[in-house]
Amino acid sequence: MSSRIAVIAIDAVRPRVVADFWCNILGWYVVDEDDGVISIAPPDGSWPTIDVVPVPENKSVKNRLHLDLRADGTSTADELERLLGLGARRTDVGQGPDATWVVLSDPEGNEFCLLARTLQEARTDTGSGTATTETQPPTG
């Protein structure tokens, strides 16, 4: 037997702002609100979901865990522009100039990455036996 990721929790001073940001980024929607926790999920009801949890303090250090995104049905460059237009910010966590991913942050500074290869390119590489993940060396 093994475990399965059910929920990813994101702390936020302004949970509504962060939940709305991730709904716009992922095409998800709010499925529940309870005691200030806003739960968002994909339209097909699959897991994991994301809970945006209210906290009193602002983010102060680099995340120890983050999400990696891939463009789906568009180029990585176009997806980067879309993410920036939705409020993502470029973020420096010590990645080098040769990084194949772009580090971004949500409205409260939680880091996430946009990987170089699109979902379609990664799936094609899987069929050819090529590795499907961009490796990210430890930063900062």
The first five atom37 places (N, CA, C, CB, O) and aatype in JSON, in Angstrom:
{
  "aatype": [12, 15, 15, 1, 9, 0, 19, 9, 0, 9, 3, 0, 19, 1, 14, 1, 19, 19, 0, 3, 13, 17, 4, 2, 9, 10, 7, 17, 18, 19, 19, 3, 6, 3, 3, 7, 19, 9, 15, 9, 0, 14, 14, 3, 7, 15, 17, 14, 16, 9, 3, 19, 19, 14, 19, 14, 6, 2, 11, 15, 19, 11, 2, 1, 10, 8, 10, 3, 10, 1, 0, 3, 7, 16, 15, 16, 0, 3, 6, 10, 6, 1, 10, 10, 7, 10, 7, 0, 1, 1, 16, 3, 19, 7, 5, 7, 14, 3, 0, 16, 17, 19, 19, 10, 15, 3, 14, 6, 7, 2, 6, 13, 4, 10, 10, 0, 1, 16, 10, 5, 6, 0, 1, 16, 3, 16, 7, 15, 7, 16, 0, 16, 16, 6, 16, 5, 14, 14, 16, 7],
  "atom_mask": [
    [1, 1, 1, 1, 1],
    [1, 1, 1, 1, 1],
    [1, 1, 1, 1, 1],
    [1, 1, 1, 1, 1],
    [1, 1, 1, 1, 1],
    [1, 1, 1, 1, 1],
    [1, 1, 1, 1, 1],
    [1, 1, 1, 1, 1],
    [1, 1, 1, 1, 1],
    [1, 1, 1, 1, 1],
    [1, 1, 1, 1, 1],
    [1, 1, 1, 1, 1],
    [1, 1, 1, 1, 1],
    [1, 1, 1, 1, 1],
    [1, 1, 1, 1, 1],
    [1, 1, 1, 1, 1],
    [1, 1, 1, 1, 1],
    [1, 1, 1, 1, 1],
    [1, 1, 1, 1, 1],
    [1, 1, 1, 1, 1],
    [1, 1, 1, 1, 1],
    [1, 1, 1, 1, 1],
    [1, 1, 1, 1, 1],
    [1, 1, 1, 1, 1],
    [1, 1, 1, 1, 1],
    [1, 1, 1, 1, 1],
    [1, 1, 1, 0, 1],
    [1, 1, 1, 1, 1],
    [1, 1, 1, 1, 1],
    [1, 1, 1, 1, 1],
    [1, 1, 1, 1, 1],
    [1, 1, 1, 1, 1],
    [1, 1, 1, 1, 1],
    [1, 1, 1, 1, 1],
    [1, 1, 1, 1, 1],
    [1, 1, 1, 0, 1],
    [1, 1, 1, 1, 1],
    [1, 1, 1, 1, 1],
    [1, 1, 1, 1, 1],
    [1, 1, 1, 1, 1],
    [1, 1, 1, 1, 1],
    [1, 1, 1, 1, 1],
    [1, 1, 1, 1, 1],
    [1, 1, 1, 1, 1],
    [1, 1, 1, 0, 1],
    [1, 1, 1, 1, 1],
    [1, 1, 1, 1, 1],
    [1, 1, 1, 1, 1],
    [1, 1, 1, 1, 1],
    [1, 1, 1, 1, 1],
    [1, 1, 1, 1, 1],
    [1, 1, 1, 1, 1],
    [1, 1, 1, 1, 1],
    [1, 1, 1, 1, 1],
    [1, 1, 1, 1, 1],
    [1, 1, 1, 1, 1],
    [1, 1, 1, 1, 1],
    [1, 1, 1, 1, 1],
    [1, 1, 1, 1, 1],
    [1, 1, 1, 1, 1],
    [1, 1, 1, 1, 1],
    [1, 1, 1, 1, 1],
    [1, 1, 1, 1, 1],
    [1, 1, 1, 1, 1],
    [1, 1, 1, 1, 1],
    [1, 1, 1, 1, 1],
    [1, 1, 1, 1, 1],
    [1, 1, 1, 1, 1],
    [1, 1, 1, 1, 1],
    [1, 1, 1, 1, 1],
    [1, 1, 1, 1, 1],
    [1, 1, 1, 1, 1],
    [1, 1, 1, 0, 1],
    [1, 1, 1, 1, 1],
    [1, 1, 1, 1, 1],
    [1, 1, 1, 1, 1],
    [1, 1, 1, 1, 1],
    [1, 1, 1, 1, 1],
    [1, 1, 1, 1, 1],
    [1, 1, 1, 1, 1],
    [1, 1, 1, 1, 1],
    [1, 1, 1, 1, 1],
    [1, 1, 1, 1, 1],
    [1, 1, 1, 1, 1],
    [1, 1, 1, 0, 1],
    [1, 1, 1, 1, 1],
    [1, 1, 1, 0, 1],
    [1, 1, 1, 1, 1],
    [1, 1, 1, 1, 1],
    [1, 1, 1, 1, 1],
    [1, 1, 1, 1, 1],
    [1, 1, 1, 1, 1],
    [1, 1, 1, 1, 1],
    [1, 1, 1, 0, 1],
    [1, 1, 1, 1, 1],
    [1, 1, 1, 0, 1],
    [1, 1, 1, 1, 1],
    [1, 1, 1, 1, 1],
    [1, 1, 1, 1, 1],
    [1, 1, 1, 1, 1],
    [1, 1, 1, 1, 1],
    [1, 1, 1, 1, 1],
    [1, 1, 1, 1, 1],
    [1, 1, 1, 1, 1],
    [1, 1, 1, 1, 1],
    [1, 1, 1, 1, 1],
    [1, 1, 1, 1, 1],
    [1, 1, 1, 1, 1],
    [1, 1, 1, 0, 1],
    [1, 1, 1, 1, 1],
    [1, 1, 1, 1, 1],
    [1, 1, 1, 1, 1],
    [1, 1, 1, 1, 1],
    [1, 1, 1, 1, 1],
    [1, 1, 1, 1, 1],
    [1, 1, 1, 1, 1],
    [1, 1, 1, 1, 1],
    [1, 1, 1, 1, 1],
    [1, 1, 1, 1, 1],
    [1, 1, 1, 1, 1],
    [1, 1, 1, 1, 1],
    [1, 1, 1, 1, 1],
    [1, 1, 1, 1, 1],
    [1, 1, 1, 1, 1],
    [1, 1, 1, 1, 1],
    [1, 1, 1, 1, 1],
    [1, 1, 1, 0, 1],
    [1, 1, 1, 1, 1],
    [1, 1, 1, 0, 1],
    [1, 1, 1, 1, 1],
    [1, 1, 1, 1, 1],
    [1, 1, 1, 1, 1],
    [1, 1, 1, 1, 1],
    [1, 1, 1, 1, 1],
    [1, 1, 1, 1, 1],
    [1, 1, 1, 1, 1],
    [1, 1, 1, 1, 1],
    [1, 1, 1, 1, 1],
    [1, 1, 1, 1, 1],
    [1, 1, 1, 0, 1]
  ],
  "atom_positions": [
    [[0.84, -1.18, 0.0], [0.0, 0.0, 0.0], [0.88, 1.24, 0.0], [-0.95, 0.0, 1.21], [2.03, 1.2, 0.44]],
    [[0.33, 2.32, -0.49], [1.05, 3.59, -0.51], [0.08, 4.72, -0.24], [1.78, 3.8, -1.86], [-1.13, 4.52, -0.21]],
    [[0.64, 5.88, -0.04], [-0.18, 7.08, 0.15], [-0.36, 7.78, -1.19], [0.46, 8.03, 1.18], [0.36, 7.52, -2.15]],
    [[-1.32, 8.68, -1.22], [-1.59, 9.48, -2.41], [-1.77, 10.93, -1.98], [-2.85, 8.96, -3.18], [-2.43, 11.2, -0.97]],
    [[-1.19, 11.84, -2.72], [-1.37, 13.26, -2.4], [-2.83, 13.62, -2.65], [-0.41, 14.17, -3.25], [-3.34, 13.44, -3.75]],
    [[-3.5, 14.14, -1.63], [-4.9, 14.52, -1.73], [-5.06, 16.03, -1.83], [-5.69, 14.0, -0.54], [-5.85, 16.54, -2.62]],
    [[-4.28, 16.76, -1.01], [-4.42, 18.21, -0.94], [-3.04, 18.83, -0.8], [-5.33, 18.63, 0.24], [-2.19, 18.33, -0.07]],
    [[-2.84, 19.93, -1.5], [-1.66, 20.77, -1.31], [-2.15, 22.02, -0.6], [-0.94, 21.11, -2.7], [-3.11, 22.65, -1.06]],
    [[-1.52, 22.39, 0.49], [-1.94, 23.55, 1.27], [-1.01, 24.73, 1.0], [-1.97, 23.23, 2.78], [0.21, 24.58, 0.97]],
    [[-1.61, 25.88, 0.79], [-0.86, 27.12, 0.59], [-1.33, 28.1, 1.67], [-1.07, 27.71, -0.86], [-2.52, 28.41, 1.75]],
    [[-0.4, 28.59, 2.49], [-0.73, 29.6, 3.49], [-0.85, 30.96, 2.82], [0.34, 29.63, 4.61], [-0.11, 31.27, 1.88]],
    [[-1.78, 31.78, 3.31], [-1.98, 33.11, 2.72], [-2.6, 34.07, 3.72], [-2.87, 33.01, 1.47], [-3.48, 33.7, 4.49]],
    [[-2.12, 35.29, 3.71], [-2.73, 36.36, 4.49], [-4.06, 36.75, 3.85], [-1.78, 37.59, 4.6], [-5.03, 37.09, 4.54]],
    [[-4.09, 36.7, 2.52], [-5.31, 37.03, 1.75], [-5.73, 35.8, 0.94], [-5.06, 38.26, 0.8], [-5.46, 35.73, -0.26]],
    [[-6.38, 34.84, 1.59], [-6.72, 33.59, 0.91], [-7.54, 33.76, -0.37], [-7.47, 32.71, 1.85], [-7.31, 33.04, -1.34]],
    [[-8.47, 34.68, -0.39], [-9.3, 34.88, -1.58], [-8.43, 35.29, -2.77], [-10.39, 35.95, -1.32], [-8.62, 34.78, -3.88]],
    [[-7.49, 36.2, -2.57], [-6.62, 36.66, -3.65], [-5.8, 35.5, -4.19], [-5.69, 37.79, -3.17], [-5.68, 35.32, -5.4]],
    [[-5.23, 34.71, -3.3], [-4.38, 33.58, -3.7], [-5.23, 32.49, -4.36], [-3.62, 33.01, -2.49], [-4.82, 31.93, -5.38]],
    [[-6.38, 32.18, -3.81], [-7.26, 31.16, -4.41], [-7.7, 31.59, -5.81], [-8.5, 30.91, -3.51], [-7.68, 30.79, -6.75]],
    [[-8.1, 32.85, -5.96], [-8.51, 33.34, -7.27], [-7.36, 33.28, -8.27], [-9.04, 34.78, -7.16], [-7.56, 32.92, -9.43]],
    [[-6.15, 33.63, -7.82], [-4.98, 33.57, -8.68], [-4.79, 32.15, -9.21], [-3.72, 34.04, -7.92], [-4.65, 31.95, -10.42]],
    [[-4.78, 31.16, -8.31], [-4.55, 29.78, -8.73], [-5.71, 29.24, -9.56], [-4.33, 28.9, -7.52], [-5.48, 28.44, -10.46]],
    [[-6.93, 29.65, -9.28], [-8.06, 29.25, -10.14], [-7.86, 29.76, -11.56], [-9.4, 29.78, -9.57], [-8.07, 29.02, -12.52]],
    [[-7.44, 31.01, -11.7], [-7.18, 31.58, -13.02], [-6.02, 30.9, -13.72], [-6.91, 33.06, -12.91], [-6.08, 30.64, -14.92]],
    [[-4.96, 30.61, -12.99], [-3.77, 29.98, -13.57], [-4.1, 28.57, -14.06], [-2.62, 29.93, -12.53], [-3.73, 28.2, -15.18]],
    [[-4.79, 27.79, -13.23], [-5.0, 26.37, -13.5], [-6.33, 26.05, -14.2], [-4.93, 25.62, -12.23], [-6.53, 24.93, -14.66]],
    [[-7.24, 27.03, -14.28], [-8.56, 26.75, -14.82], [-9.41, 25.95, -13.85], [0.0, 0.0, 0.0], [-10.31, 25.21, -14.26]],
    [[-9.12, 26.09, -12.54], [-9.85, 25.39, -11.5], [-10.96, 26.29, -10.95], [-8.91, 24.94, -10.37], [-11.14, 27.41, -11.42]],
    [[-11.69, 25.8, -9.97], [-12.75, 26.57, -9.35], [-12.83, 26.26, -7.86], [-14.1, 26.28, -10.03], [-12.31, 25.25, -7.39]],
    [[-13.5, 27.15, -7.12], [-13.67, 26.96, -5.68], [-14.71, 25.88, -5.46], [-14.1, 28.3, -4.97], [-15.81, 25.92, -6.02]],
    [[-14.35, 24.88, -4.63], [-15.28, 23.79, -4.34], [-15.79, 23.83, -2.9], [-14.62, 22.47, -4.6], [-16.78, 23.18, -2.59]],
    [[-15.1, 24.59, -2.03], [-15.55, 24.63, -0.64], [-14.88, 25.81, 0.06], [-15.23, 23.3, 0.09], [-13.76, 26.19, -0.27]],
    [[-15.58, 26.38, 1.02], [-15.02, 27.39, 1.92], [-15.5, 27.06, 3.31], [-15.44, 28.86, 1.5], [-16.7, 26.96, 3.56]],
    [[-14.53, 26.89, 4.24], [-14.89, 26.52, 5.6], [-13.87, 27.11, 6.56], [-14.97, 24.98, 5.76], [-12.68, 26.85, 6.43]],
    [[-14.31, 27.9, 7.52], [-13.44, 28.54, 8.51], [-12.3, 29.32, 7.86], [-12.87, 27.5, 9.46], [-11.18, 29.32, 8.37]],
    [[-12.59, 29.98, 6.75], [-11.59, 30.78, 6.05], [-10.72, 30.01, 5.08], [0.0, 0.0, 0.0], [-10.0, 30.62, 4.29]],
    [[-10.76, 28.68, 5.12], [-9.99, 27.85, 4.19], [-10.79, 27.77, 2.89], [-9.71, 26.42, 4.78], [-11.97, 27.42, 2.89]],
    [[-10.12, 28.08, 1.78], [-10.76, 28.02, 0.47], [-10.15, 26.84, -0.27], [-10.56, 29.36, -0.33], [-8.94, 26.78, -0.48]],
    [[-11.0, 25.89, -0.67], [-10.55, 24.7, -1.39], [-10.86, 24.88, -2.86], [-11.23, 23.42, -0.83], [-11.98, 25.22, -3.24]],
    [[-9.83, 24.63, -3.7], [-10.02, 24.72, -5.15], [-9.67, 23.38, -5.77], [-9.16, 25.86, -5.76], [-8.85, 22.62, -5.24]],
    [[-10.3, 23.09, -6.92], [-10.11, 21.79, -7.56], [-10.29, 21.92, -9.06], [-11.08, 20.75, -6.98], [-10.88, 22.88, -9.55]],
    [[-9.76, 20.93, -9.79], [-9.97, 20.91, -11.23], [-11.42, 20.55, -11.56], [-9.0, 19.91, -11.9], [-12.11, 19.93, -10.75]],
    [[-11.88, 20.95, -12.74], [-13.28, 20.68, -13.11], [-13.65, 19.2, -13.1], [-13.55, 21.24, -14.47], [-14.81, 18.86, -12.88]],
    [[-12.69, 18.32, -13.34], [-13.02, 16.89, -13.39], [-13.05, 16.24, -12.01], [-12.02, 16.16, -14.25], [-13.31, 15.04, -11.9]],
    [[-12.79, 17.01, -10.96], [-12.85, 16.5, -9.6], [-11.67, 15.63, -9.19], [0.0, 0.0, 0.0], [-11.72, 14.98, -8.15]],
    [[-10.61, 15.61, -10.0], [-9.46, 14.77, -9.67], [-8.63, 15.38, -8.54], [-8.58, 14.56, -10.91], [-8.82, 16.53, -8.16]],
    [[-7.71, 14.59, -8.02], [-6.8, 15.02, -6.97], [-5.44, 15.29, -7.57], [-6.7, 13.97, -5.85], [-5.17, 14.83, -8.68]],
    [[-4.58, 16.0, -6.9], [-4.83, 16.68, -5.64], [-5.62, 17.97, -5.85], [-3.51, 16.99, -4.93], [-5.72, 18.49, -6.96]],
    [[-6.17, 18.46, -4.77], [-6.8, 19.77, -4.74], [-5.84, 20.71, -4.01], [-8.22, 19.73, -4.05], [-4.79, 20.29, -3.52]],
    [[-6.2, 21.97, -3.95], [-5.4, 22.95, -3.2], [-6.3, 23.6, -2.16], [-4.77, 24.03, -4.16], [-7.4, 24.05, -2.47]],
    [[-5.82, 23.65, -0.92], [-6.47, 24.42, 0.13], [-5.65, 25.67, 0.38], [-6.63, 23.57, 1.45], [-4.44, 25.59, 0.6]],
    [[-6.3, 26.82, 0.33], [-5.62, 28.07, 0.66], [-6.07, 28.42, 2.08], [-5.97, 29.23, -0.37], [-7.24, 28.67, 2.35]],
    [[-5.08, 28.43, 2.97], [-5.33, 28.49, 4.41], [-4.93, 29.86, 4.96], [-4.56, 27.37, 5.15], [-3.81, 30.31, 4.72]],
    [[-5.84, 30.53, 5.69], [-5.48, 31.84, 6.24], [-4.45, 31.74, 7.36], [-6.73, 32.55, 6.76], [-4.54, 30.89, 8.24]],
    [[-3.48, 32.62, 7.3], [-2.46, 32.74, 8.35], [-2.25, 34.23, 8.62], [-1.11, 32.05, 7.93], [-2.5, 35.05, 7.74]],
    [[-1.81, 34.59, 9.83], [-1.66, 36.01, 10.17], [-0.35, 36.63, 9.66], [-1.73, 36.18, 11.65], [-0.27, 37.85, 9.52]],
    [[0.66, 35.8, 9.39], [1.97, 36.35, 9.04], [2.23, 36.3, 7.54], [3.07, 35.6, 9.78], [1.73, 35.41, 6.85]],
    [[3.01, 37.27, 7.04], [3.44, 37.29, 5.66], [4.52, 36.24, 5.44], [3.94, 38.68, 5.25], [5.21, 35.85, 6.38]],
    [[4.67, 35.79, 4.22], [5.75, 34.87, 3.85], [7.07, 35.59, 4.04], [5.59, 34.36, 2.37], [7.2, 36.77, 3.69]],
    [[8.07, 34.88, 4.6], [9.33, 35.56, 4.88], [10.57, 34.86, 4.32], [9.49, 35.7, 6.35], [11.63, 35.49, 4.24]],
    [[10.47, 33.6, 3.94], [11.63, 32.88, 3.39], [11.2, 32.09, 2.15], [12.25, 31.93, 4.46], [10.01, 31.93, 1.88]],
    [[12.18, 31.61, 1.42], [11.93, 30.8, 0.23], [11.16, 29.54, 0.61], [13.26, 30.44, -0.47], [11.44, 28.92, 1.64]],
    [[10.19, 29.18, -0.22], [9.43, 27.95, 0.01], [10.34, 26.74, -0.02], [8.31, 27.8, -1.04], [11.29, 26.69, -0.8]],
    [[10.07, 25.78, 0.81], [10.8, 24.5, 0.78], [10.13, 23.52, -0.18], [10.87, 23.89, 2.2], [10.75, 22.52, -0.56]],
    [[8.92, 23.78, -0.58], [8.17, 22.96, -1.51], [7.47, 23.91, -2.47], [7.14, 22.01, -0.77], [6.93, 24.93, -2.05]],
    [[7.47, 23.59, -3.75], [6.79, 24.46, -4.71], [6.19, 23.64, -5.83], [7.76, 25.51, -5.27], [6.5, 22.46, -5.98]],
    [[5.34, 24.27, -6.61], [4.71, 23.62, -7.76], [5.52, 23.91, -9.02], [3.26, 24.1, -7.92], [6.07, 25.01, -9.16]],
    [[5.6, 22.95, -9.92], [6.17, 23.13, -11.25], [5.04, 23.01, -12.25], [7.32, 22.09, -11.54], [4.29, 22.03, -12.22]],
    [[4.91, 23.98, -13.14], [3.86, 23.98, -14.16], [4.46, 23.75, -15.53], [3.08, 25.29, -14.13], [5.63, 24.05, -15.76]],
    [[3.66, 23.21, -16.45], [4.01, 23.11, -17.86], [2.91, 23.77, -18.67], [4.2, 21.62, -18.29], [1.73, 23.68, -18.33]],
    [[3.31, 24.45, -19.75], [2.33, 25.0, -20.69], [1.57, 23.83, -21.3], [3.02, 25.88, -21.8], [2.15, 22.78, -21.59]],
    [[0.27, 24.0, -21.5], [-0.57, 22.95, -22.05], [-1.38, 23.54, -23.2], [-1.5, 22.33, -20.95], [-2.29, 24.34, -22.98]],
    [[-1.05, 23.14, -24.42], [-1.8, 23.61, -25.59], [-1.33, 24.96, -26.1], [0.0, 0.0, 0.0], [-1.98, 25.55, -26.96]],
    [[-0.22, 25.44, -25.6], [0.35, 26.71, -26.04], [1.85, 26.64, -25.85], [-0.27, 27.92, -25.24], [2.36, 25.7, -25.23]],
    [[2.56, 27.61, -26.37], [4.01, 27.62, -26.18], [4.35, 28.05, -24.76], [4.69, 28.56, -27.21], [3.55, 28.68, -24.08]],
    [[5.54, 27.7, -24.33], [5.99, 28.12, -23.01], [6.09, 29.63, -22.94], [7.35, 27.49, -22.67], [5.74, 30.22, -21.91]],
    [[6.56, 30.28, -24.01], [6.67, 31.74, -24.03], [5.3, 32.39, -23.89], [7.35, 32.21, -25.33], [5.14, 33.36, -23.14]],
    [[4.3, 31.87, -24.61], [2.95, 32.43, -24.5], [2.36, 32.18, -23.11], [2.02, 31.82, -25.57], [1.67, 33.04, -22.57]],
    [[2.64, 31.01, -22.54], [2.14, 30.73, -21.19], [2.79, 31.64, -20.16], [2.38, 29.26, -20.83], [2.12, 32.09, -19.23]],
    [[4.07, 31.91, -20.32], [4.74, 32.83, -19.41], [4.08, 34.2, -19.46], [6.24, 32.95, -19.76], [3.83, 34.8, -18.42]],
    [[3.79, 34.69, -20.64], [3.12, 35.99, -20.77], [1.74, 35.96, -20.11], [2.99, 36.38, -22.25], [1.34, 36.93, -19.47]],
    [[1.0, 34.85, -20.28], [-0.32, 34.72, -19.65], [-0.19, 34.75, -18.14], [-1.01, 33.42, -20.1], [-0.95, 35.44, -17.46]],
    [[0.77, 33.99, -17.59], [0.96, 33.95, -16.14], [1.31, 35.33, -15.6], [2.05, 32.94, -15.78], [0.78, 35.74, -14.56]],
    [[2.2, 36.03, -16.27], [2.57, 37.38, -15.84], [1.36, 38.31, -15.91], [3.72, 37.94, -16.71], [1.18, 39.16, -15.04]],
    [[0.54, 38.16, -16.94], [-0.67, 38.97, -17.07], [-1.69, 38.71, -15.98], [0.0, 0.0, 0.0], [-2.49, 39.59, -15.66]],
    [[-1.67, 37.5, -15.42], [-2.59, 37.15, -14.33], [-2.06, 37.52, -12.95], [-2.89, 35.65, -14.38], [-2.71, 37.28, -11.94]],
    [[-0.86, 38.12, -12.92], [-0.34, 38.6, -11.65], [0.88, 37.88, -11.11], [0.0, 0.0, 0.0], [1.38, 38.24, -10.05]],
    [[1.37, 36.85, -11.83], [2.61, 36.2, -11.39], [3.75, 37.19, -11.54], [2.89, 34.89, -12.22], [3.71, 38.09, -12.39]],
    [[4.78, 37.02, -10.7], [5.97, 37.87, -10.78], [7.2, 37.01, -10.94], [6.1, 38.78, -9.53], [7.31, 35.95, -10.32]],
    [[8.13, 37.46, -11.78], [9.42, 36.78, -11.88], [10.11, 36.88, -10.53], [10.31, 37.38, -13.01], [10.05, 37.92, -9.87]],
    [[10.76, 35.8, -10.11], [11.34, 35.74, -8.78], [12.74, 35.13, -8.86], [10.45, 34.93, -7.83], [12.96, 34.15, -9.57]],
    [[13.67, 35.7, -8.14], [15.03, 35.18, -8.09], [15.22, 34.42, -6.78], [16.08, 36.34, -8.22], [15.15, 34.99, -5.69]],
    [[15.46, 33.11, -6.91], [15.75, 32.29, -5.73], [17.17, 31.73, -5.82], [14.73, 31.13, -5.6], [17.53, 30.78, -5.11]],
    [[17.97, 32.33, -6.69], [19.34, 31.88, -6.86], [19.56, 31.02, -8.08], [0.0, 0.0, 0.0], [20.64, 30.47, -8.26]],
    [[18.53, 30.88, -8.92], [18.7, 30.08, -10.13], [19.72, 30.76, -11.04], [17.33, 29.88, -10.86], [19.78, 31.99, -11.11]],
    [[20.49, 29.97, -11.73], [21.51, 30.5, -12.62], [20.93, 30.95, -13.95], [0.0, 0.0, 0.0], [19.77, 30.67, -14.26]],
    [[21.73, 31.65, -14.74], [21.27, 32.14, -16.04], [21.0, 31.02, -17.03], [22.28, 33.1, -16.62], [20.33, 31.23, -18.04]],
    [[21.51, 29.83, -16.77], [21.3, 28.71, -17.68], [20.1, 27.84, -17.27], [22.55, 27.85, -17.74], [19.9, 26.77, -17.85]],
    [[19.33, 28.27, -16.3], [18.16, 27.51, -15.86], [17.18, 27.35, -17.03], [17.46, 28.2, -14.65], [16.94, 28.3, -17.77]],
    [[16.62, 26.15, -17.17], [15.66, 25.9, -18.24], [14.23, 26.19, -17.8], [15.78, 24.45, -18.72], [13.3, 26.0, -18.58]],
    [[14.04, 26.64, -16.59], [12.73, 26.96, -16.05], [12.73, 28.42, -15.63], [12.37, 26.03, -14.85], [13.78, 29.04, -15.47]],
    [[11.53, 28.95, -15.46], [11.36, 30.32, -14.98], [10.74, 30.25, -13.6], [10.48, 31.17, -15.96], [9.7, 29.62, -13.41]],
    [[11.37, 30.9, -12.63], [10.81, 30.96, -11.28], [9.89, 32.17, -11.2], [11.94, 31.02, -10.19], [10.27, 33.28, -11.57]],
    [[8.7, 31.93, -10.71], [7.68, 32.97, -10.56], [7.16, 32.91, -9.14], [6.52, 32.79, -11.6], [7.48, 31.99, -8.39]],
    [[6.35, 33.89, -8.76], [5.67, 33.83, -7.47], [4.25, 34.32, -7.61], [6.43, 34.66, -6.42], [3.92, 35.11, -8.5]],
    [[3.39, 33.84, -6.71], [1.99, 34.24, -6.7], [1.87, 35.6, -5.99], [1.1, 33.16, -5.99], [2.89, 36.16, -5.58]],
    [[0.67, 36.15, -5.84], [0.51, 37.48, -5.24], [1.08, 37.63, -3.83], [-0.92, 37.82, -5.21], [1.34, 38.76, -3.41]],
    [[1.28, 36.53, -3.09], [1.85, 36.62, -1.74], [3.3, 36.13, -1.69], [1.01, 35.83, -0.76], [3.85, 35.97, -0.6]],
    [[3.9, 35.9, -2.84], [5.31, 35.54, -2.87], [5.63, 34.06, -2.84], [0.0, 0.0, 0.0], [6.8, 33.7, -2.75]],
    [[4.62, 33.19, -2.9], [4.88, 31.75, -2.94], [5.44, 31.38, -4.31], [3.58, 30.94, -2.64], [4.8, 31.61, -5.34]],
    [[6.64, 30.79, -4.32], [7.31, 30.49, -5.58], [6.69, 29.29, -6.28], [8.78, 30.25, -5.33], [6.19, 28.36, -5.65]],
    [[6.75, 29.33, -7.61], [6.43, 28.2, -8.46], [7.24, 28.35, -9.73], [4.9, 28.11, -8.76], [7.76, 29.43, -10.01]],
    [[7.35, 27.29, -10.5], [8.18, 27.33, -11.71], [7.35, 27.0, -12.94], [9.36, 26.36, -11.6], [6.4, 26.21, -12.88]],
    [[7.72, 27.61, -14.05], [7.21, 27.23, -15.36], [8.35, 26.51, -16.07], [6.7, 28.49, -16.19], [9.39, 27.1, -16.35]],
    [[8.15, 25.23, -16.34], [9.18, 24.41, -16.96], [9.29, 24.72, -18.45], [8.89, 22.92, -16.74], [8.34, 25.19, -19.07]],
    [[10.46, 24.44, -19.02], [10.74, 24.81, -20.41], [9.89, 24.02, -21.4], [12.2, 24.59, -20.71], [9.36, 24.59, -22.36]],
    [[9.77, 22.73, -21.18], [9.02, 21.92, -22.15], [7.53, 21.96, -21.84], [9.52, 20.47, -22.15], [7.12, 21.96, -20.68]],
    [[6.73, 22.01, -22.91], [5.28, 21.98, -22.74], [4.84, 20.58, -22.33], [4.57, 22.41, -24.04], [5.62, 19.63, -22.39]],
    [[3.6, 20.46, -21.92], [3.04, 19.16, -21.57], [3.12, 18.22, -22.77], [1.58, 19.3, -21.09], [3.45, 17.05, -22.62]],
    [[2.81, 18.74, -23.94], [2.83, 17.92, -25.14], [4.25, 17.44, -25.47], [2.25, 18.71, -26.32], [4.44, 16.29, -25.87]],
    [[5.24, 18.31, -25.31], [6.64, 17.91, -25.55], [7.07, 16.85, -24.54], [7.57, 19.13, -25.48], [7.76, 15.89, -24.9]],
    [[6.7, 17.01, -23.29], [7.07, 16.04, -22.26], [6.42, 14.69, -22.54], [6.66, 16.54, -20.87], [7.05, 13.65, -22.34]],
    [[5.18, 14.69, -22.98], [4.5, 13.43, -23.3], [5.15, 12.75, -24.5], [3.01, 13.68, -23.58], [5.29, 11.53, -24.52]],
    [[5.55, 13.53, -25.5], [6.23, 12.98, -26.67], [7.55, 12.35, -26.25], [6.47, 14.08, -27.72], [7.9, 11.27, -26.72]],
    [[8.28, 13.03, -25.37], [9.56, 12.51, -24.9], [9.38, 11.21, -24.12], [10.27, 13.54, -24.02], [10.24, 10.33, -24.17]],
    [[8.27, 11.08, -23.41], [8.0, 9.86, -22.66], [7.89, 8.68, -23.61], [6.72, 10.0, -21.83], [8.39, 7.59, -23.32]],
    [[7.25, 8.89, -24.73], [7.1, 7.83, -25.72], [8.41, 7.42, -26.37], [0.0, 0.0, 0.0], [8.53, 6.3, -26.85]],
    [[9.4, 8.33, -26.39], [10.67, 8.01, -27.03], [11.71, 7.47, -26.04], [11.22, 9.24, -27.72], [12.83, 7.16, -26.42]],
    [[11.32, 7.37, -24.76], [12.25, 6.87, -23.76], [13.15, 7.95, -23.19], [0.0, 0.0, 0.0], [14.04, 7.64, -22.4]],
    [[12.94, 9.2, -23.58], [13.74, 10.31, -23.06], [13.22, 10.7, -21.69], [13.71, 11.53, -24.03], [12.02, 10.58, -21.42]],
    [[14.1, 11.16, -20.84], [13.69, 11.6, -19.5], [12.64, 12.69, -19.64], [14.9, 12.12, -18.67], [12.68, 13.49, -20.57]],
    [[11.69, 12.72, -18.69], [10.57, 13.65, -18.8], [10.62, 14.79, -17.79], [9.3, 12.92, -18.63], [9.67, 15.57, -17.72]],
    [[11.67, 14.9, -17.02], [11.71, 15.98, -16.04], [12.93, 16.84, -16.25], [11.7, 15.42, -14.62], [14.01, 16.34, -16.57]],
    [[12.76, 18.13, -16.08], [13.9, 19.03, -16.05], [14.46, 18.93, -14.64], [13.52, 20.51, -16.43], [13.71, 19.05, -13.67]],
    [[15.74, 18.73, -14.51], [16.3, 18.64, -13.17], [16.61, 20.02, -12.67], [17.55, 17.76, -13.15], [17.11, 20.86, -13.41]],
    [[16.31, 20.25, -11.41], [16.54, 21.53, -10.79], [17.54, 21.35, -9.67], [15.23, 22.15, -10.27], [17.23, 20.73, -8.65]],
    [[18.76, 21.9, -9.83], [19.72, 21.8, -8.73], [19.26, 22.61, -7.54], [21.12, 22.26, -9.18], [18.49, 23.56, -7.71]],
    [[19.7, 22.28, -6.35], [19.33, 23.05, -5.18], [19.76, 24.5, -5.36], [19.96, 22.45, -3.9], [20.83, 24.78, -5.89]],
    [[18.91, 25.42, -4.9], [19.23, 26.84, -5.0], [19.21, 27.46, -3.63], [18.25, 27.57, -5.94], [18.6, 26.94, -2.69]],
    [[19.88, 28.58, -3.54], [19.9, 29.43, -2.35], [19.98, 28.71, -1.1], [0.0, 0.0, 0.0], [19.99, 29.31, -0.03]]
  ]
}
